[in-house]
Amino acid sequence: MKARQPGSGAAGQKGPADAANASAAHEIDFTVSTSQTGRLDRYLADQLGISRTQAARLVADKLVVVEGKPARASRLLARGERVQVRFPERQPPRTIRPATIPLTLIYEDEHLAVIDKPAGLVVHPAPGHWDDTLVNALVARGTTLAGGAEGRPGIVHRLDRDTSGLMIVAKTDLAHRRLGAAIASHRVRRSYAALAWGHLDSSSVRIDAPLARHPQDRKRMTVSAQGRQARTDAAVIARFEVVDLLRLELHTGRTHQIRVHLEHLGHPIVGDPVYGGGGSRRISGAPRRAAEHLERATPRQALHAAALAFRHPVSGAPLEFQAEWPGDLRDALVVAGGEELVARSEPLSYLRFFNRDG
């Protein structure tokens, strides 16, 4: 690898201190060696001594070019390619900008808030979504947020962008610490509703399978013996012609956990673009047409965080919240369940989803 600062004539590897000095005003050039091929964001993180998130931010801000052209963070580098990183004259700390985005708050006090997050909303700022997230919306609303990692204040747990439903955010450091500890010790009950292809062999299933990043696609997760322990409990609430309506309870909170576990079980979530596993093509014979109809009626992954139960982090009072099946997935549930559900305004309640013994 060769690195140089334009105009300096210097060559050699640059560490974190050099990268920090370089950020004053100029560029750094690298030439990729055989041992350094791979994703661009990982390469930048290694060469500049920064995190992959920071590397991805440089790419998202169009400060990185490969062979003279802007590149994506996921671009695979080849031996001999030239990578140029341009640092701006000044890099002020990133502030969270307010964004006017409608939110539905289920509960709020001086310590915490519970939100029914709509599908399509990213939870916290990240590359590609710096100013249009749930956190930006809460800042615009004037909600005090505390605790959490840099750039994600108040976030106790997350939902995927295209998963809807209930989330807790913390408004004080104390609430954040106690809620985080409660989740870690499995004292927060998180129940999800999902439509899954096919029919589970049993009315209740425990899925205990460790999860790790997929070795070929870092945006995906996969079941791996080298992964982190993950457990999901699934219960069949209703059996329809080509799908089951499931209640899923998280005992751990790994990235994409429910989606990967159901794919691993052979019953992926309807509408899941990443872990769909063939979708309607899994259904054969006469029901195939019904499966295709359902797939067309499902605009996104049919997964919804429908219930939360925990003790208040300060008072200790028991709190329990429910969020009915979302409107954007209503047609999918009606197509799956038939005429019985057409006139039901609260289909999950009607199907006894919220009954712990149902």
Contacts in CASP RR format, 6 or more apart in sequence:
PFRMAT RR
TARGET T0000
AUTHOR 0000-0000-0000
METHOD contacts of the structure
MODEL  1
MKARQPGSGAAGQKGPADAANASAAHEIDFTVSTSQTGRLDRYLADQLGI
SRTQAARLVADKLVVVEGKPARASRLLARGERVQVRFPERQPPRTIRPAT
IPLTLIYEDEHLAVIDKPAGLVVHPAPGHWDDTLVNALVARGTTLAGGAE
GRPGIVHRLDRDTSGLMIVAKTDLAHRRLGAAIASHRVRRSYAALAWGHL
DSSSVRIDAPLARHPQDRKRMTVSAQGRQARTDAAVIARFEVVDLLRLEL
HTGRTHQIRVHLEHLGHPIVGDPVYGGGGSRRISGAPRRAAEHLERATPR
QALHAAALAFRHPVSGAPLEFQAEWPGDLRDALVVAGGEELVARSEPLSY
LRFFNRDG
1 12 0 8 1.000
1 13 0 8 1.000
1 30 0 8 1.000
1 31 0 8 1.000
1 32 0 8 1.000
1 33 0 8 1.000
1 36 0 8 1.000
1 47 0 8 1.000
2 11 0 8 1.000
2 12 0 8 1.000
2 29 0 8 1.000
2 30 0 8 1.000
2 31 0 8 1.000
3 11 0 8 1.000
3 12 0 8 1.000
3 13 0 8 1.000
3 14 0 8 1.000
3 28 0 8 1.000
3 29 0 8 1.000
3 30 0 8 1.000
3 47 0 8 1.000
4 10 0 8 1.000
4 11 0 8 1.000
4 12 0 8 1.000
4 28 0 8 1.000
4 29 0 8 1.000
5 22 0 8 1.000
5 26 0 8 1.000
5 27 0 8 1.000
5 28 0 8 1.000
6 26 0 8 1.000
6 27 0 8 1.000
6 29 0 8 1.000
13 47 0 8 1.000
14 22 0 8 1.000
14 28 0 8 1.000
14 47 0 8 1.000
14 48 0 8 1.000
15 47 0 8 1.000
15 48 0 8 1.000
15 49 0 8 1.000
16 48 0 8 1.000
16 49 0 8 1.000
16 50 0 8 1.000
19 28 0 8 1.000
19 48 0 8 1.000
19 49 0 8 1.000
19 50 0 8 1.000
22 28 0 8 1.000
22 87 0 8 1.000
23 87 0 8 1.000
23 88 0 8 1.000
23 91 0 8 1.000
24 87 0 8 1.000
24 89 0 8 1.000
25 87 0 8 1.000
25 89 0 8 1.000
26 86 0 8 1.000
26 87 0 8 1.000
27 84 0 8 1.000
27 85 0 8 1.000
27 86 0 8 1.000
27 87 0 8 1.000
28 48 0 8 1.000
28 84 0 8 1.000
28 85 0 8 1.000
28 87 0 8 1.000
29 82 0 8 1.000
29 83 0 8 1.000
29 84 0 8 1.000
29 85 0 8 1.000
30 43 0 8 1.000
30 47 0 8 1.000
30 82 0 8 1.000
30 83 0 8 1.000
30 84 0 8 1.000
30 85 0 8 1.000
31 80 0 8 1.000
31 81 0 8 1.000
31 82 0 8 1.000
31 83 0 8 1.000
32 43 0 8 1.000
32 77 0 8 1.000
32 78 0 8 1.000
32 79 0 8 1.000
32 80 0 8 1.000
32 81 0 8 1.000
32 82 0 8 1.000
32 83 0 8 1.000
33 79 0 8 1.000
33 80 0 8 1.000
34 79 0 8 1.000
36 43 0 8 1.000
36 46 0 8 1.000
36 47 0 8 1.000
36 77 0 8 1.000
37 76 0 8 1.000
37 77 0 8 1.000
37 78 0 8 1.000
37 79 0 8 1.000
38 76 0 8 1.000
38 77 0 8 1.000
39 73 0 8 1.000
39 74 0 8 1.000
39 75 0 8 1.000
39 76 0 8 1.000
39 77 0 8 1.000
39 218 0 8 1.000
40 55 0 8 1.000
40 59 0 8 1.000
40 64 0 8 1.000
40 66 0 8 1.000
40 71 0 8 1.000
40 72 0 8 1.000
40 73 0 8 1.000
40 74 0 8 1.000
40 75 0 8 1.000
40 76 0 8 1.000
40 77 0 8 1.000
40 83 0 8 1.000
41 52 0 8 1.000
41 55 0 8 1.000
41 56 0 8 1.000
41 59 0 8 1.000
41 73 0 8 1.000
41 74 0 8 1.000
42 52 0 8 1.000
42 55 0 8 1.000
43 77 0 8 1.000
43 83 0 8 1.000
44 50 0 8 1.000
44 55 0 8 1.000
44 58 0 8 1.000
44 59 0 8 1.000
44 64 0 8 1.000
44 83 0 8 1.000
44 85 0 8 1.000
45 51 0 8 1.000
45 52 0 8 1.000
45 54 0 8 1.000
45 55 0 8 1.000
48 55 0 8 1.000
48 85 0 8 1.000
53 126 0 8 1.000
53 127 0 8 1.000
55 73 0 8 1.000
56 73 0 8 1.000
56 127 0 8 1.000
57 127 0 8 1.000
58 64 0 8 1.000
58 85 0 8 1.000
59 71 0 8 1.000
59 72 0 8 1.000
59 73 0 8 1.000
59 127 0 8 1.000
60 73 0 8 1.000
60 127 0 8 1.000
60 128 0 8 1.000
60 130 0 8 1.000
62 70 0 8 1.000
63 85 0 8 1.000
63 86 0 8 1.000
63 87 0 8 1.000
63 88 0 8 1.000
64 70 0 8 1.000
64 71 0 8 1.000
64 83 0 8 1.000
64 84 0 8 1.000
64 85 0 8 1.000
64 86 0 8 1.000
65 71 0 8 1.000
65 83 0 8 1.000
65 84 0 8 1.000
65 86 0 8 1.000
66 75 0 8 1.000
66 77 0 8 1.000
66 81 0 8 1.000
66 82 0 8 1.000
66 83 0 8 1.000
66 84 0 8 1.000
67 81 0 8 1.000
67 82 0 8 1.000
68 82 0 8 1.000
68 84 0 8 1.000
73 127 0 8 1.000
74 218 0 8 1.000
74 219 0 8 1.000
77 83 0 8 1.000
94 125 0 8 1.000
94 130 0 8 1.000
94 151 0 8 1.000
96 125 0 8 1.000
96 135 0 8 1.000
96 136 0 8 1.000
96 139 0 8 1.000
96 151 0 8 1.000
96 153 0 8 1.000
97 130 0 8 1.000
97 131 0 8 1.000
97 136 0 8 1.000
97 139 0 8 1.000
98 136 0 8 1.000
98 137 0 8 1.000
98 139 0 8 1.000
98 140 0 8 1.000
98 142 0 8 1.000
99 131 0 8 1.000
99 132 0 8 1.000
99 133 0 8 1.000
99 136 0 8 1.000
99 137 0 8 1.000
99 139 0 8 1.000
99 140 0 8 1.000
100 137 0 8 1.000
100 140 0 8 1.000
101 121 0 8 1.000
101 132 0 8 1.000
101 134 0 8 1.000
101 136 0 8 1.000
101 137 0 8 1.000
101 140 0 8 1.000
102 118 0 8 1.000
102 137 0 8 1.000
103 115 0 8 1.000
103 134 0 8 1.000
103 137 0 8 1.000
103 138 0 8 1.000
103 141 0 8 1.000
104 115 0 8 1.000
104 116 0 8 1.000
104 118 0 8 1.000
105 113 0 8 1.000
105 114 0 8 1.000
105 115 0 8 1.000
105 116 0 8 1.000
106 114 0 8 1.000
106 115 0 8 1.000
106 116 0 8 1.000
106 166 0 8 1.000
106 321 0 8 1.000
106 323 0 8 1.000
107 113 0 8 1.000
107 114 0 8 1.000
107 319 0 8 1.000
107 321 0 8 1.000
108 114 0 8 1.000
108 143 0 8 1.000
110 171 0 8 1.000
110 172 0 8 1.000
111 170 0 8 1.000
111 171 0 8 1.000
111 172 0 8 1.000
111 174 0 8 1.000
111 175 0 8 1.000
111 312 0 8 1.000
111 313 0 8 1.000
111 314 0 8 1.000
112 168 0 8 1.000
112 169 0 8 1.000
112 170 0 8 1.000
112 171 0 8 1.000
112 175 0 8 1.000
112 179 0 8 1.000
112 312 0 8 1.000
112 313 0 8 1.000
113 138 0 8 1.000
113 143 0 8 1.000
113 168 0 8 1.000
113 169 0 8 1.000
113 171 0 8 1.000
114 166 0 8 1.000
114 167 0 8 1.000
114 168 0 8 1.000
114 169 0 8 1.000
114 308 0 8 1.000
114 319 0 8 1.000
114 321 0 8 1.000
115 134 0 8 1.000
115 166 0 8 1.000
115 167 0 8 1.000
115 169 0 8 1.000
116 164 0 8 1.000
116 165 0 8 1.000
116 166 0 8 1.000
116 323 0 8 1.000
117 123 0 8 1.000
117 134 0 8 1.000
117 159 0 8 1.000
117 163 0 8 1.000
117 164 0 8 1.000
117 165 0 8 1.000
117 166 0 8 1.000
117 167 0 8 1.000
117 305 0 8 1.000
118 164 0 8 1.000
118 326 0 8 1.000
119 161 0 8 1.000
119 162 0 8 1.000
119 163 0 8 1.000
119 164 0 8 1.000
119 300 0 8 1.000
119 326 0 8 1.000
119 328 0 8 1.000
120 161 0 8 1.000
120 162 0 8 1.000
120 300 0 8 1.000
121 133 0 8 1.000
121 134 0 8 1.000
121 137 0 8 1.000
121 161 0 8 1.000
122 129 0 8 1.000
122 132 0 8 1.000
122 133 0 8 1.000
122 134 0 8 1.000
122 161 0 8 1.000
123 133 0 8 1.000
123 134 0 8 1.000
123 135 0 8 1.000
123 152 0 8 1.000
123 155 0 8 1.000
123 158 0 8 1.000
123 159 0 8 1.000
123 161 0 8 1.000
123 167 0 8 1.000
124 133 0 8 1.000
124 134 0 8 1.000
124 135 0 8 1.000
124 151 0 8 1.000
124 152 0 8 1.000
124 155 0 8 1.000
124 158 0 8 1.000
125 131 0 8 1.000
125 133 0 8 1.000
125 135 0 8 1.000
125 136 0 8 1.000
125 151 0 8 1.000
125 152 0 8 1.000
126 133 0 8 1.000
134 167 0 8 1.000
134 169 0 8 1.000
135 145 0 8 1.000
135 151 0 8 1.000
135 152 0 8 1.000
135 153 0 8 1.000
135 154 0 8 1.000
135 155 0 8 1.000
138 145 0 8 1.000
138 169 0 8 1.000
139 145 0 8 1.000
143 169 0 8 1.000
143 171 0 8 1.000
144 171 0 8 1.000
144 172 0 8 1.000
145 153 0 8 1.000
145 154 0 8 1.000
145 169 0 8 1.000
145 170 0 8 1.000
145 171 0 8 1.000
146 153 0 8 1.000
146 154 0 8 1.000
146 170 0 8 1.000
146 171 0 8 1.000
146 172 0 8 1.000
146 173 0 8 1.000
146 175 0 8 1.000
146 176 0 8 1.000
147 153 0 8 1.000
147 154 0 8 1.000
147 170 0 8 1.000
147 173 0 8 1.000
147 176 0 8 1.000
147 177 0 8 1.000
148 154 0 8 1.000
148 155 0 8 1.000
148 170 0 8 1.000
148 176 0 8 1.000
149 155 0 8 1.000
154 169 0 8 1.000
154 170 0 8 1.000
154 171 0 8 1.000
154 176 0 8 1.000
155 169 0 8 1.000
155 170 0 8 1.000
156 167 0 8 1.000
156 168 0 8 1.000
156 169 0 8 1.000
156 170 0 8 1.000
156 176 0 8 1.000
156 179 0 8 1.000
156 180 0 8 1.000
156 183 0 8 1.000
157 167 0 8 1.000
157 168 0 8 1.000
157 180 0 8 1.000
157 183 0 8 1.000
157 188 0 8 1.000
157 190 0 8 1.000
157 253 0 8 1.000
158 167 0 8 1.000
159 165 0 8 1.000
159 167 0 8 1.000
159 305 0 8 1.000
160 256 0 8 1.000
160 259 0 8 1.000
160 301 0 8 1.000
160 303 0 8 1.000
162 300 0 8 1.000
162 301 0 8 1.000
163 192 0 8 1.000
163 301 0 8 1.000
163 303 0 8 1.000
163 304 0 8 1.000
163 305 0 8 1.000
164 303 0 8 1.000
164 304 0 8 1.000
164 305 0 8 1.000
164 323 0 8 1.000
164 326 0 8 1.000
164 328 0 8 1.000
164 329 0 8 1.000
165 304 0 8 1.000
165 305 0 8 1.000
165 306 0 8 1.000
165 323 0 8 1.000
165 326 0 8 1.000
166 190 0 8 1.000
166 305 0 8 1.000
166 306 0 8 1.000
166 307 0 8 1.000
166 308 0 8 1.000
166 321 0 8 1.000
166 323 0 8 1.000
167 305 0 8 1.000
168 179 0 8 1.000
168 188 0 8 1.000
168 308 0 8 1.000
168 310 0 8 1.000
170 176 0 8 1.000
170 179 0 8 1.000
170 313 0 8 1.000
174 313 0 8 1.000
174 314 0 8 1.000
175 313 0 8 1.000
175 314 0 8 1.000
178 313 0 8 1.000
178 314 0 8 1.000
179 188 0 8 1.000
179 310 0 8 1.000
179 313 0 8 1.000
182 188 0 8 1.000
182 310 0 8 1.000
182 311 0 8 1.000
182 313 0 8 1.000
183 253 0 8 1.000
186 251 0 8 1.000
187 310 0 8 1.000
187 311 0 8 1.000
188 308 0 8 1.000
188 309 0 8 1.000
188 310 0 8 1.000
189 249 0 8 1.000
189 307 0 8 1.000
189 308 0 8 1.000
189 309 0 8 1.000
189 310 0 8 1.000
190 249 0 8 1.000
190 250 0 8 1.000
190 305 0 8 1.000
190 307 0 8 1.000
190 308 0 8 1.000
191 247 0 8 1.000
191 248 0 8 1.000
191 249 0 8 1.000
191 305 0 8 1.000
191 306 0 8 1.000
191 307 0 8 1.000
191 308 0 8 1.000
192 247 0 8 1.000
192 248 0 8 1.000
192 249 0 8 1.000
192 250 0 8 1.000
192 258 0 8 1.000
192 303 0 8 1.000
192 304 0 8 1.000
192 305 0 8 1.000
192 306 0 8 1.000
193 237 0 8 1.000
193 245 0 8 1.000
193 246 0 8 1.000
193 247 0 8 1.000
193 248 0 8 1.000
193 303 0 8 1.000
193 304 0 8 1.000
193 306 0 8 1.000
193 325 0 8 1.000
193 348 0 8 1.000
193 353 0 8 1.000
194 245 0 8 1.000
194 246 0 8 1.000
194 248 0 8 1.000
194 258 0 8 1.000
194 262 0 8 1.000
194 269 0 8 1.000
194 270 0 8 1.000
194 302 0 8 1.000
194 303 0 8 1.000
194 304 0 8 1.000
195 243 0 8 1.000
195 244 0 8 1.000
195 245 0 8 1.000
195 246 0 8 1.000
195 269 0 8 1.000
195 270 0 8 1.000
195 294 0 8 1.000
195 298 0 8 1.000
195 302 0 8 1.000
195 329 0 8 1.000
195 332 0 8 1.000
195 333 0 8 1.000
195 336 0 8 1.000
196 243 0 8 1.000
196 244 0 8 1.000
196 246 0 8 1.000
196 262 0 8 1.000
196 267 0 8 1.000
196 268 0 8 1.000
196 269 0 8 1.000
196 270 0 8 1.000
197 242 0 8 1.000
197 243 0 8 1.000
197 266 0 8 1.000
197 267 0 8 1.000
197 268 0 8 1.000
197 269 0 8 1.000
197 270 0 8 1.000
197 276 0 8 1.000
197 279 0 8 1.000
197 280 0 8 1.000
197 282 0 8 1.000
197 283 0 8 1.000
197 291 0 8 1.000
198 242 0 8 1.000
198 243 0 8 1.000
198 244 0 8 1.000
198 267 0 8 1.000
198 282 0 8 1.000
198 283 0 8 1.000
199 236 0 8 1.000
199 239 0 8 1.000
199 244 0 8 1.000
199 267 0 8 1.000
200 234 0 8 1.000
200 236 0 8 1.000
200 244 0 8 1.000
200 246 0 8 1.000
200 265 0 8 1.000
200 267 0 8 1.000
203 235 0 8 1.000
203 236 0 8 1.000
204 233 0 8 1.000
204 234 0 8 1.000
204 235 0 8 1.000
204 236 0 8 1.000
205 233 0 8 1.000
205 234 0 8 1.000
205 235 0 8 1.000
205 265 0 8 1.000
206 231 0 8 1.000
206 232 0 8 1.000
206 233 0 8 1.000
206 234 0 8 1.000
207 231 0 8 1.000
207 232 0 8 1.000
207 233 0 8 1.000
207 234 0 8 1.000
207 261 0 8 1.000
207 262 0 8 1.000
207 264 0 8 1.000
207 265 0 8 1.000
208 229 0 8 1.000
208 230 0 8 1.000
208 231 0 8 1.000
209 223 0 8 1.000
209 230 0 8 1.000
209 261 0 8 1.000
209 264 0 8 1.000
210 223 0 8 1.000
210 224 0 8 1.000
210 225 0 8 1.000
210 226 0 8 1.000
210 227 0 8 1.000
210 228 0 8 1.000
210 229 0 8 1.000
210 230 0 8 1.000
211 221 0 8 1.000
211 222 0 8 1.000
211 223 0 8 1.000
211 224 0 8 1.000
211 227 0 8 1.000
211 228 0 8 1.000
211 230 0 8 1.000
211 254 0 8 1.000
211 255 0 8 1.000
211 256 0 8 1.000
211 257 0 8 1.000
211 260 0 8 1.000
211 261 0 8 1.000
212 221 0 8 1.000
212 222 0 8 1.000
212 224 0 8 1.000
212 226 0 8 1.000
212 227 0 8 1.000
212 228 0 8 1.000
213 220 0 8 1.000
213 221 0 8 1.000
213 222 0 8 1.000
214 220 0 8 1.000
214 221 0 8 1.000
214 222 0 8 1.000
215 222 0 8 1.000
219 274 0 8 1.000
220 256 0 8 1.000
220 274 0 8 1.000
220 275 0 8 1.000
221 254 0 8 1.000
221 255 0 8 1.000
221 256 0 8 1.000
221 257 0 8 1.000
221 260 0 8 1.000
222 260 0 8 1.000
223 260 0 8 1.000
223 261 0 8 1.000
223 264 0 8 1.000
228 252 0 8 1.000
228 254 0 8 1.000
229 252 0 8 1.000
230 252 0 8 1.000
230 253 0 8 1.000
230 254 0 8 1.000
230 257 0 8 1.000
230 261 0 8 1.000
231 250 0 8 1.000
231 251 0 8 1.000
231 252 0 8 1.000
232 248 0 8 1.000
232 249 0 8 1.000
232 250 0 8 1.000
232 251 0 8 1.000
232 257 0 8 1.000
232 258 0 8 1.000
232 261 0 8 1.000
233 248 0 8 1.000
233 249 0 8 1.000
233 251 0 8 1.000
234 246 0 8 1.000
234 247 0 8 1.000
234 248 0 8 1.000
234 261 0 8 1.000
234 262 0 8 1.000
234 265 0 8 1.000
235 246 0 8 1.000
235 247 0 8 1.000
235 248 0 8 1.000
235 249 0 8 1.000
235 358 0 8 1.000
236 244 0 8 1.000
236 245 0 8 1.000
236 246 0 8 1.000
237 244 0 8 1.000
237 245 0 8 1.000
237 246 0 8 1.000
237 247 0 8 1.000
237 351 0 8 1.000
237 352 0 8 1.000
237 353 0 8 1.000
237 358 0 8 1.000
238 244 0 8 1.000
238 245 0 8 1.000
238 337 0 8 1.000
238 351 0 8 1.000
239 245 0 8 1.000
240 336 0 8 1.000
240 337 0 8 1.000
240 338 0 8 1.000
241 287 0 8 1.000
241 290 0 8 1.000
241 336 0 8 1.000
241 337 0 8 1.000
242 280 0 8 1.000
242 283 0 8 1.000
242 287 0 8 1.000
242 290 0 8 1.000
242 291 0 8 1.000
242 294 0 8 1.000
242 336 0 8 1.000
243 270 0 8 1.000
243 294 0 8 1.000
243 336 0 8 1.000
244 267 0 8 1.000
245 333 0 8 1.000
245 336 0 8 1.000
245 351 0 8 1.000
245 353 0 8 1.000
246 262 0 8 1.000
247 306 0 8 1.000
247 353 0 8 1.000
248 258 0 8 1.000
248 262 0 8 1.000
250 257 0 8 1.000
250 258 0 8 1.000
254 260 0 8 1.000
256 274 0 8 1.000
256 275 0 8 1.000
258 269 0 8 1.000
258 303 0 8 1.000
259 268 0 8 1.000
259 269 0 8 1.000
259 272 0 8 1.000
259 274 0 8 1.000
259 275 0 8 1.000
259 301 0 8 1.000
259 303 0 8 1.000
260 275 0 8 1.000
262 268 0 8 1.000
262 269 0 8 1.000
262 275 0 8 1.000
263 269 0 8 1.000
263 272 0 8 1.000
263 275 0 8 1.000
263 276 0 8 1.000
263 277 0 8 1.000
268 275 0 8 1.000
268 276 0 8 1.000
268 277 0 8 1.000
268 278 0 8 1.000
268 279 0 8 1.000
269 275 0 8 1.000
269 276 0 8 1.000
269 301 0 8 1.000
269 302 0 8 1.000
269 303 0 8 1.000
270 279 0 8 1.000
270 294 0 8 1.000
270 295 0 8 1.000
270 298 0 8 1.000
270 301 0 8 1.000
270 302 0 8 1.000
270 332 0 8 1.000
270 336 0 8 1.000
271 279 0 8 1.000
271 295 0 8 1.000
271 298 0 8 1.000
271 300 0 8 1.000
271 301 0 8 1.000
271 302 0 8 1.000
272 301 0 8 1.000
272 302 0 8 1.000
272 303 0 8 1.000
273 300 0 8 1.000
273 301 0 8 1.000
279 291 0 8 1.000
279 295 0 8 1.000
280 288 0 8 1.000
280 291 0 8 1.000
280 292 0 8 1.000
280 294 0 8 1.000
280 295 0 8 1.000
282 291 0 8 1.000
283 290 0 8 1.000
283 291 0 8 1.000
290 335 0 8 1.000
293 335 0 8 1.000
294 332 0 8 1.000
294 335 0 8 1.000
294 336 0 8 1.000
297 331 0 8 1.000
297 332 0 8 1.000
297 334 0 8 1.000
297 335 0 8 1.000
298 329 0 8 1.000
298 332 0 8 1.000
299 328 0 8 1.000
299 329 0 8 1.000
299 332 0 8 1.000
300 328 0 8 1.000
300 329 0 8 1.000
302 329 0 8 1.000
302 332 0 8 1.000
302 333 0 8 1.000
304 323 0 8 1.000
304 325 0 8 1.000
304 326 0 8 1.000
304 329 0 8 1.000
305 323 0 8 1.000
306 322 0 8 1.000
306 323 0 8 1.000
306 324 0 8 1.000
306 325 0 8 1.000
306 348 0 8 1.000
306 353 0 8 1.000
306 354 0 8 1.000
307 320 0 8 1.000
307 321 0 8 1.000
307 322 0 8 1.000
307 323 0 8 1.000
307 354 0 8 1.000
308 319 0 8 1.000
308 320 0 8 1.000
308 321 0 8 1.000
309 318 0 8 1.000
309 319 0 8 1.000
309 320 0 8 1.000
309 321 0 8 1.000
310 318 0 8 1.000
310 319 0 8 1.000
311 317 0 8 1.000
311 318 0 8 1.000
311 319 0 8 1.000
312 318 0 8 1.000
312 319 0 8 1.000
322 348 0 8 1.000
322 354 0 8 1.000
324 346 0 8 1.000
324 347 0 8 1.000
324 348 0 8 1.000
324 349 0 8 1.000
325 333 0 8 1.000
325 346 0 8 1.000
325 347 0 8 1.000
325 348 0 8 1.000
330 347 0 8 1.000
333 341 0 8 1.000
333 347 0 8 1.000
334 341 0 8 1.000
334 342 0 8 1.000
341 347 0 8 1.000
341 350 0 8 1.000
344 350 0 8 1.000
348 354 0 8 1.000
352 358 0 8 1.000
END
